Amino acid sequence: MLIQFTVSNYRSFREPQTLSMVASKALRSKRKENTISPGTSEKGLPSLLRCAAVFGPNASGKSNLVKALQFTERMVMHSAGADDEEAIDVQPFRLNRETSQEDSSFEIEFIEEDVRYQFGFTANEDRITSEWLICYPRARPQQLYRRRFDEEAKRDEYDFGAQLEGGRLRKDWASQTGPKTLYISRVVQASSQEFQQLRIPAKWLARTSRPRLLGPRFSMAPPPQNLCETPEGLAKVIEFLNSFDLPIVGIEIAKKPFDVEGISKLFSKDGMEQVFRGRLPDEIREPFFYHRSDDGSEVKFKASEESSGTLNLFGFAAKWIDVVEKDWILVVDELDSSLHPLVVWELIRKLTETESKAQLIFTTHDATVLRSKLLRRDQVFFVAPDKKRASHLYSLFDFKGREDDAFEDRYLQGRYGATPKLVR
């Protein structure tokens, strides 16, 4: 479960900005179903929010919050294979001379296997300049490791906690960690399965078996093949679609060979053949949908014959089912661009009624979500740029008000900011 995420000097975020999933104690009697117990042995750890909605005008920085999460995930997943000759794809705030030359910072606090973790790093395009991982197994902080680049010595200095496993291997792993590689990423790649201490938080951070952060076009995602290839999974997908008034009675995933040779030939003249070989699938999977005709028979339809709305929900189905069943986190940019407002409302309602510890974070322009009364004030966030075009993230809970206020009207009237300033 995500507790909070802080980013600074990244894209439009100049100063540290925090997305907090910590439920406000002042609202503890309001919509308790919207919160989750952290489930750790730590006393006094507050409940967490199941869902957070982020509003803001175009070009305010909403998507940059998602990109910051994606960048953190990507560094944990892939930096072990980083090419030291290539720059780290970190993007500092460029509208200020000082910040454009300074490090970007990322820190994320989360719970995995009933233990709270705090992981972070700073980086520029040339190297990782610091990195840290702290855990709280018995409510007391235990530093597993801390890394800092020594400018004078021109090398990384490591401080390993006494509880960190690996013994002498810890230094060996450090020596194998390049300037553009996270230590946690290198250890997971280089160590054997017996070393789980860093593998557990790394798995959460990298989401190695989790659905990726989704963009607005769910229909471009691969079919939920794993679910649709078992009768139980197929029934779950169909039930999900039926719950949103889509009269699908059956789904079939057809497999056919992928023309690897044909694609390779297209790029052979440009010297790109070897780049694509080995990265292309052996087969492609195409979904077909069955509808009930007026005589009761089932009629087969190609995906191209279905509406974009049906395909969007179909592409979304597997991710949603995985999230709910496995207590994962789903982050969606511009949820409203793919789904009807009432569908979004229903997704939020479904999440609050489940016993799952899943969390949903989404950006949106759809102010009707504020009218639904499904979200508490501490679940609503805004992103707005200041006069220097730096993005600021803040909560509706920062404003005085009551839970029965007309949030949609007040937001559109500009009382909370984060609306476009139109020139007439």
C-alpha positions as CSV (number, residue, x, y, z in Angstrom):
1,M,0.0,0.0,0.0
2,L,1.2,3.5,-0.8
3,I,1.5,5.9,2.1
4,Q,3.0,8.9,0.3
5,F,5.1,9.9,-2.7
6,T,7.3,13.1,-2.8
7,V,8.9,14.5,-5.9
8,S,11.0,17.7,-6.3
9,N,12.8,19.4,-9.2
10,Y,11.3,17.1,-11.8
11,R,9.6,18.4,-14.9
12,S,7.1,21.1,-13.7
13,F,7.6,20.3,-10.0
14,R,10.2,22.7,-8.7
15,E,9.7,22.5,-4.9
16,P,8.9,19.2,-3.0
17,Q,5.3,18.1,-3.6
18,T,3.7,15.2,-1.8
19,L,0.8,13.0,-2.7
20,S,-0.3,11.6,0.6
21,M,-2.6,8.6,0.9
22,V,-2.8,9.1,4.7
23,A,-6.4,9.5,5.8
24,S,-7.2,12.6,7.9
25,K,-8.1,11.8,11.5
26,A,-10.5,14.7,11.4
27,L,-12.6,12.8,8.9
28,R,-12.4,9.4,10.6
29,S,-16.1,9.2,11.1
30,K,-16.8,10.0,7.4
31,R,-17.1,7.2,4.9
32,K,-14.9,4.8,6.8
33,E,-15.2,2.4,3.8
34,N,-13.0,4.7,1.9
35,T,-10.0,3.9,4.1
36,I,-7.8,0.9,4.7
37,S,-6.1,-0.3,7.9
38,P,-2.3,-0.4,7.3
39,G,-2.2,-3.8,8.9
40,T,1.3,-3.4,10.4
41,S,2.5,-4.0,14.0
42,E,3.2,-0.3,14.3
43,K,1.0,1.4,16.8
44,G,-0.5,4.7,15.8
45,L,0.0,4.3,12.1
46,P,-3.0,6.1,10.5
47,S,-5.4,4.5,8.1
48,L,-4.8,4.9,4.3
49,L,-7.0,6.1,1.5
50,R,-8.3,3.6,-1.0
51,C,-8.6,6.2,-3.8
52,A,-7.3,9.6,-4.7
53,A,-8.5,11.9,-7.6
54,V,-6.2,14.6,-9.0
55,F,-7.8,17.6,-10.7
56,G,-6.2,20.5,-12.6
57,P,-6.3,22.4,-15.9
58,N,-4.4,21.4,-19.0
59,A,-0.6,21.7,-18.7
60,S,-0.9,22.1,-14.9
61,G,1.4,19.1,-14.1
62,K,-1.1,16.3,-13.4
63,S,0.5,14.0,-15.9
64,N,3.9,14.9,-14.5
65,L,2.9,13.4,-11.2
66,V,2.2,10.1,-13.0
67,K,5.4,10.4,-14.9
68,A,7.4,10.9,-11.7
69,L,5.9,7.6,-10.4
70,Q,6.7,6.0,-13.7
71,F,10.3,7.2,-13.6
72,T,10.8,5.8,-10.1
73,E,9.4,2.5,-11.2
74,R,11.5,2.4,-14.3
75,M,14.7,3.2,-12.4
76,V,14.1,0.3,-10.0
77,M,13.2,-2.1,-12.8
78,H,15.8,-1.2,-15.4
79,S,18.7,0.8,-14.1
80,A,20.7,-2.4,-13.4
81,G,21.1,-2.6,-17.2
82,A,21.9,1.1,-17.7
83,D,24.5,2.1,-20.3
84,D,27.0,4.3,-18.6
85,E,27.4,6.2,-21.9
86,E,23.8,7.2,-22.0
87,A,22.3,10.0,-19.8
88,I,19.7,9.3,-17.2
89,D,16.4,10.4,-18.5
90,V,15.7,12.7,-15.6
91,Q,14.2,16.1,-16.3
92,P,14.7,18.9,-13.8
93,F,12.6,22.0,-13.7
94,R,14.1,23.9,-16.6
95,L,12.5,27.4,-16.2
96,N,15.0,28.3,-13.5
97,R,18.8,28.4,-14.1
98,E,19.7,27.0,-10.7
99,T,17.2,24.1,-10.6
100,S,18.0,23.1,-14.2
101,Q,21.5,22.2,-13.0
102,E,20.4,20.6,-9.7
103,D,19.4,17.0,-8.8
104,S,15.9,15.7,-9.0
105,S,14.6,13.9,-5.9
106,F,12.1,11.1,-5.5
107,E,10.9,9.5,-2.2
108,I,8.2,6.9,-1.7
109,E,6.8,5.4,1.5
110,F,4.8,2.2,1.4
111,I,3.8,-1.0,3.1
112,E,4.7,-4.4,1.8
113,E,4.3,-7.7,3.7
114,D,3.1,-5.8,6.8
115,V,6.4,-3.7,7.0
116,R,6.7,0.0,6.3
117,Y,9.5,1.1,3.9
118,Q,10.9,4.4,3.0
119,F,12.9,4.5,-0.3
120,G,14.4,7.4,-2.2
121,F,17.1,8.7,-4.5
122,T,18.4,11.8,-6.1
123,A,19.8,11.9,-9.6
124,N,21.0,14.1,-12.5
125,E,21.6,13.0,-16.0
126,D,25.2,11.9,-15.2
127,R,24.6,9.8,-12.1
128,I,22.7,8.7,-9.0
129,T,23.9,11.2,-6.3
130,S,22.2,9.6,-3.3
131,E,20.0,6.6,-2.4
132,W,18.5,5.3,0.8
133,L,16.2,2.5,2.1
134,I,14.8,2.4,5.6
135,C,12.4,-0.1,7.0
136,Y,10.2,-0.1,10.2
137,P,9.8,-3.8,11.2
138,R,9.1,-3.0,14.8
139,A,8.0,0.6,14.5
140,R,11.6,1.7,14.9
141,P,13.5,2.8,11.8
142,Q,16.2,0.5,10.6
143,Q,18.5,1.9,7.9
144,L,19.2,-0.9,5.5
145,Y,21.6,1.2,3.4
146,R,22.5,4.7,2.4
147,R,24.5,5.8,-0.5
148,R,26.1,9.2,-1.2
149,F,28.3,10.4,-4.0
150,D,31.5,12.1,-2.6
151,E,32.2,15.0,-4.9
152,E,35.8,15.3,-3.7
153,A,36.7,11.7,-3.9
154,K,34.6,11.2,-7.0
155,R,33.1,7.9,-5.7
156,D,30.0,6.5,-4.0
157,E,30.2,6.1,-0.2
158,Y,27.9,3.4,1.3
159,D,26.7,3.0,4.8
160,F,25.2,-0.4,5.4
161,G,22.9,-1.1,8.3
162,A,23.7,-3.9,10.7
163,Q,20.5,-5.7,9.8
164,L,21.2,-5.7,6.0
165,E,21.8,-9.3,4.8
166,G,24.6,-10.3,2.5
167,G,27.8,-9.8,4.6
168,R,30.8,-9.2,2.4
169,L,28.6,-9.5,-0.7
170,R,27.1,-6.1,0.1
171,K,30.4,-4.4,-0.9
172,D,30.7,-6.6,-3.9
173,W,27.3,-5.5,-5.1
174,A,28.2,-1.9,-4.4
175,S,31.4,-2.2,-6.6
176,Q,29.2,-3.6,-9.4
177,T,26.8,-0.7,-9.1
178,G,27.5,1.9,-11.8
179,P,26.9,5.6,-11.5
180,K,23.6,5.4,-13.3
181,T,22.3,2.3,-11.5
182,L,20.3,2.1,-8.3
183,Y,21.9,-0.2,-5.7
184,I,18.6,-1.9,-5.0
185,S,18.3,-2.7,-8.7
186,R,21.8,-4.1,-8.9
187,V,21.3,-6.3,-5.8
188,V,18.1,-7.8,-7.1
189,Q,19.7,-8.6,-10.4
190,A,23.0,-9.9,-9.0
191,S,22.0,-11.7,-5.9
192,S,20.4,-15.2,-5.5
193,Q,16.9,-15.8,-4.4
194,E,18.0,-16.5,-0.9
195,F,18.5,-12.8,-0.4
196,Q,15.0,-11.4,0.1
197,Q,15.6,-8.4,2.3
198,L,15.9,-6.0,-0.7
199,R,13.9,-8.1,-3.1
200,I,10.7,-7.6,-1.2
201,P,10.6,-3.8,-1.4
202,A,12.1,-3.9,-4.9
203,K,9.2,-6.1,-6.1
204,W,6.8,-3.5,-4.7
205,L,8.7,-0.6,-6.2
206,A,9.2,-2.2,-9.6
207,R,5.8,-3.8,-9.8
208,T,7.5,-6.6,-11.6
209,S,4.3,-8.7,-11.5
210,R,1.9,-5.8,-11.3
211,P,0.0,-4.0,-14.0
212,R,1.8,-1.0,-15.4
213,L,0.7,2.5,-14.8
214,L,-2.0,3.1,-17.5
215,G,-2.4,5.8,-20.0
216,P,-5.7,7.0,-21.4
217,R,-6.0,4.4,-24.2
218,F,-6.9,1.1,-22.5
219,S,-8.0,-0.4,-25.8
220,M,-4.3,-0.3,-26.9
221,A,-3.4,-2.7,-24.1
222,P,-3.0,-6.4,-24.8
223,P,-6.1,-8.5,-24.2
224,P,-6.4,-9.8,-20.6
225,Q,-5.1,-13.1,-22.0
226,N,-4.2,-14.9,-18.7
227,L,-7.7,-14.3,-17.3
228,C,-9.5,-15.1,-20.6
229,E,-7.7,-18.4,-21.0
230,T,-9.3,-20.0,-17.9
231,P,-13.1,-20.5,-17.4
232,E,-12.9,-18.8,-14.0
233,G,-11.0,-15.8,-15.4
234,L,-13.2,-15.5,-18.4
235,A,-16.3,-15.4,-16.2
236,K,-14.7,-12.6,-14.1
237,V,-14.0,-10.5,-17.2
238,I,-17.5,-11.0,-18.6
239,E,-19.1,-10.2,-15.2
240,F,-17.0,-7.0,-15.0
241,L,-18.2,-5.9,-18.5
242,N,-21.8,-6.9,-17.8
243,S,-21.8,-4.8,-14.6
244,F,-21.3,-1.7,-16.8
245,D,-24.2,-2.5,-19.1
246,L,-22.1,-4.2,-21.8
247,P,-24.2,-7.3,-23.0
248,I,-21.2,-9.5,-23.8
249,V,-22.0,-13.2,-23.3
250,G,-18.7,-14.7,-24.4
251,I,-15.1,-13.8,-25.3
252,E,-12.6,-15.8,-27.3
253,I,-8.9,-15.1,-27.6
254,A,-7.6,-16.3,-31.0
255,K,-3.9,-17.0,-31.4
256,K,-1.9,-16.6,-34.6
257,P,1.8,-16.5,-35.5
258,F,3.4,-13.1,-35.6
259,D,5.2,-12.3,-38.8
260,V,8.6,-11.6,-37.3
261,E,10.4,-12.1,-40.7
262,G,8.2,-9.6,-42.4
263,I,8.7,-6.9,-39.7
264,S,12.4,-7.5,-39.7
265,K,12.7,-7.1,-43.4
266,L,11.0,-3.7,-43.2
267,F,13.9,-2.5,-41.0
268,S,16.7,-4.4,-42.5
269,K,17.7,-1.5,-44.8
270,D,18.0,0.8,-41.8
271,G,20.2,-1.6,-39.8
272,M,17.4,-2.0,-37.3
273,E,16.7,-5.7,-37.9
274,Q,18.8,-6.9,-35.0
275,V,17.2,-4.3,-32.7
276,F,13.7,-5.7,-33.3
277,R,14.7,-9.4,-33.4
278,G,14.2,-11.0,-30.0
279,R,11.9,-8.2,-28.9
280,L,8.9,-9.2,-31.0
281,P,6.3,-11.8,-29.8
282,D,6.1,-15.2,-31.4
283,E,2.3,-14.9,-31.6
284,I,-0.4,-12.3,-31.4
285,R,-3.7,-12.7,-29.7
286,E,-6.9,-11.2,-31.0
287,P,-10.1,-11.0,-29.0
288,F,-13.6,-11.8,-30.4
289,F,-16.8,-11.0,-28.6
290,Y,-20.1,-12.8,-28.6
291,H,-23.5,-11.1,-28.4
292,R,-26.9,-12.7,-28.0
293,S,-29.1,-12.3,-31.1
294,D,-32.9,-11.9,-30.9
295,D,-33.4,-15.6,-31.5
296,G,-31.2,-16.5,-28.6
297,S,-28.1,-17.6,-30.6
298,E,-24.6,-16.2,-30.0
299,V,-23.1,-14.0,-32.7
300,K,-19.3,-13.5,-33.0
301,F,-17.9,-10.0,-33.5
302,K,-14.4,-8.9,-34.3
303,A,-12.7,-6.3,-32.0
304,S,-12.9,-3.8,-34.9
305,E,-16.6,-4.2,-34.9
306,E,-16.9,-3.2,-31.2
307,S,-17.2,0.3,-29.9
308,S,-14.1,2.0,-28.5
309,G,-15.9,2.2,-25.2
310,T,-16.3,-1.6,-25.1
311,L,-12.6,-2.1,-26.0
312,N,-11.5,0.4,-23.4
313,L,-13.4,-1.4,-20.6
314,F,-12.1,-4.8,-22.0
315,G,-8.5,-3.5,-21.9
316,F,-9.1,-2.2,-18.4
317,A,-10.8,-5.3,-17.0
318,A,-7.7,-7.5,-16.4
319,K,-5.8,-4.6,-14.7
320,W,-8.8,-3.8,-12.5
321,I,-9.4,-7.5,-11.5
322,D,-5.7,-8.0,-10.7
323,V,-5.5,-4.8,-8.6
324,V,-8.6,-5.8,-6.5
325,E,-7.6,-9.4,-6.1
326,K,-3.9,-8.9,-5.3
327,D,-4.1,-5.7,-3.3
328,W,-2.1,-3.7,-5.8
329,I,-2.1,-0.1,-6.9
330,L,-3.4,1.3,-10.1
331,V,-2.4,4.7,-11.4
332,V,-4.4,6.1,-14.4
333,D,-3.7,9.3,-16.2
334,E,-6.9,11.0,-17.5
335,L,-9.3,8.3,-16.5
336,D,-12.2,10.3,-17.8
337,S,-10.9,10.3,-21.4
338,S,-11.6,6.6,-21.7
339,L,-14.5,5.9,-19.4
340,H,-18.0,7.4,-18.9
341,P,-18.4,9.5,-15.7
342,L,-20.9,7.0,-14.3
343,V,-18.4,4.1,-15.0
344,V,-15.8,6.0,-13.0
345,W,-18.3,6.5,-10.2
346,E,-19.1,2.8,-10.2
347,L,-15.4,1.9,-10.1
348,I,-14.9,4.0,-7.0
349,R,-18.0,2.5,-5.4
350,K,-16.8,-1.0,-6.2
351,L,-13.4,-0.3,-4.6
352,T,-15.0,1.0,-1.4
353,E,-17.2,-2.1,-1.1
354,T,-14.5,-4.6,-1.5
355,E,-12.4,-6.1,1.3
356,S,-9.3,-5.6,-0.9
357,K,-6.5,-3.3,0.1
358,A,-6.2,-2.1,-3.5
359,Q,-5.7,1.6,-4.2
360,L,-6.6,3.7,-7.2
361,I,-5.0,7.0,-8.1
362,F,-6.2,8.9,-11.2
363,T,-6.0,12.3,-12.8
364,T,-9.1,13.7,-14.3
365,H,-10.9,16.8,-15.7
366,D,-14.3,15.3,-14.9
367,A,-15.7,17.5,-12.1
368,T,-18.8,15.4,-11.7
369,V,-16.7,13.0,-9.6
370,L,-16.9,15.8,-7.0
371,R,-20.7,15.7,-7.2
372,S,-20.9,11.9,-6.6
373,K,-20.2,12.2,-2.8
374,L,-18.1,9.0,-3.2
375,L,-14.9,10.8,-2.1
376,R,-14.0,12.5,1.1
377,R,-12.2,15.9,1.0
378,D,-8.9,14.3,1.8
379,Q,-9.2,12.1,-1.3
380,V,-9.4,15.1,-3.7
381,F,-6.2,16.8,-4.9
382,F,-5.4,19.7,-7.2
383,V,-2.4,20.6,-9.3
384,A,-2.0,24.2,-10.3
385,P,1.0,26.2,-11.7
386,D,2.2,29.3,-10.1
387,K,3.3,32.5,-11.9
388,K,6.6,30.9,-12.6
389,R,4.9,27.8,-14.1
390,A,6.0,25.6,-11.2
391,S,3.4,23.0,-10.3
392,H,1.9,22.8,-6.8
393,L,0.0,19.8,-5.4
394,Y,-2.5,20.4,-2.6
395,S,-5.6,18.8,-1.1
396,L,-9.3,19.9,-0.9
397,F,-8.9,19.2,2.8
398,D,-6.6,22.2,3.0
399,F,-9.8,24.4,2.5
400,K,-12.3,25.0,5.2
401,G,-15.6,23.3,4.5
402,R,-18.0,20.5,5.2
403,E,-18.4,17.1,3.6
404,D,-21.8,18.1,2.2
405,D,-20.5,21.2,0.4
406,A,-21.2,21.5,-3.3
407,F,-17.6,20.7,-4.3
408,E,-18.2,20.5,-8.0
409,D,-19.8,24.0,-8.1
410,R,-17.1,25.5,-5.9
411,Y,-14.3,24.0,-8.0
412,L,-15.8,25.2,-11.3
413,Q,-16.3,28.7,-9.7
414,G,-12.5,28.7,-9.0
415,R,-12.7,28.7,-5.2
416,Y,-10.1,25.9,-5.0
417,G,-7.9,27.1,-7.9
418,A,-6.6,24.6,-10.4
419,T,-8.9,25.8,-13.2
420,P,-7.9,27.3,-16.5
421,K,-7.6,31.1,-16.6
422,L,-9.4,31.8,-19.8
423,V,-8.7,35.0,-21.8
424,R,-11.8,36.6,-23.3
